[in-house]
């Protein structure tokens, strides 16, 4: 629940008109994707989105929004459970993808 709260918080930060949640699973993993249309995030910001203490990074000088502050927590939680989390730019916003092992 806390993980989803961080991800929804990231999506809401861009003030989207739409948030799309997708889930699916197989024999070896379960995947969750949350996509929003709240504006793009710069590529340099995406590269550091899961680093601890994101407030210590300099402010972005370009257009767009910053990754949500809860993303480092998500990254640490996923690592502890052997999962993975990614953030990608989408056409109008961002997409966060979580993959959890099922074993």
Beta strands, then each sheet from edge to edge (+ up, - down):
strand 1: 19-25
strand 2: 29-36
strand 3: 84-89
strand 4: 94-101
sheet 1: 1+ 2- 4+ 3-
end
